[in-house]
């Protein structure tokens, strides 16, 4: 019986695609760079590669934060300080906390009979402010953010820390997230049940097999 649900934050409870898009536009405007879709895609490619390296333990969170805009502006032959751009990005990102479809309703209903925690990779101040400003904050029992823990998902030590804090039997814990390589692999690593939030309805070619697959958060009612 599921007693505790661990929700990923970005693109599971909050629309990070929209948040990232809006914050990036603000950064471009701040530095006087004309925003274009190809420019945003160029940044996305850099950012995705660095986050994948972070998941694989090849780089640190600080490296990702300090280098992504530095690499981006270098590719554009622009002399703009990457670390400062990243700080401004996070300042703008804190104001982006739009929820995905049905997130508030599902969290509200599940919280009546379950403990709900958030497990997220990211910068502490940014993530904590986004959560506290959102409509789901009142339903959340615990918030676990990689920067404050010292490990990133899917590192088993991240999830071991979480399990120690929530004091719940592994068999009674479910992790829900959109990332197979981070959320689902992390859950598998520590031995808890996993639910892949496949909102894009894409084919799973990763070899990482979740216990459950949903495309709408409302489907969690059938699982827990």
Secondary structure, 3 states (H helix, E strand, C coil): CCCEEEECCECCCECHHHHHHHHHHHHHHHCCCCCCHHHHHHHHHHHHHHHHHHHCCCCCHHHHHHHHHHHHHHHCCCCCCHHHHHHHHHHHHCCCCCECCCHHHHHHHHCCCCEEEEEECCCHHHHHHHHHHCCCHHHCCEEEEHHHHCCCCCCHHHHHHHHHHHCCCHHHEEEEECCHHHHHHHHHHHCCEEEEECCCCCCCCCCCCCCEEECCHHHHHHCC
